[in-house]
Amino acid sequence: MAEPINEIITTVRLDYTHTAGRAQNRFLTGLIEGKIRGQRCPSCKKVYVPPRGSCAICAVPTEEEVEVADKGTVTTFCIVNLQFHGQAVEIPYVCGSVLLDGADLPFFGMLAGVEVDKVHMGQRVQAVWLPPEERKASFDNIRYFEPIDEPDAPFDSYKDHL
């Protein structure tokens, strides 16, 4: 009798097609136009970017569209030093959460235009966009966030968004 096969090693590929809902569709259309749009909760008044169509706290639909700034404050960040298969960015690089002016939830993105050891919490940054002719319905329209010549934000202004 043959021994049972207990494991096999094989390559697996899963392709997904994501269909954007109404809120995400307007958000992605805004990114093509160089605008960042969120939605405000009618109850607690929090602005969600990207919009989700409902408030996670109040469990009510969010329909009021709000345009927020493409600049904000670094709340947290990570310096990536590990190489991985298919990596498109040269290491080291920085990913971080940016609390955009006018939003109540940090927006995740790349931080560049500065040495990795100079990135810090409270740093003021602004989006660097792809040229308009290259933009598609994608988060990639914002290439990265880079520091701007503004004083660091005080910790109290972003401490609840870590």
PyMOL commands that set and color helices and strands:
alter all, ss='L'
color gray80, all
select helices_A, chain A and resi 22-32+116-118+132-134+139-141+155-157+159-161
alter helices_A, ss='H'
color red, helices_A
select strands_A, chain A and resi 36-40+47-48+64-68+71-80+93-100+107-111+124-129+142-147
alter strands_A, ss='S'
color yellow, strands_A
deselect
rebuild
show_as cartoon
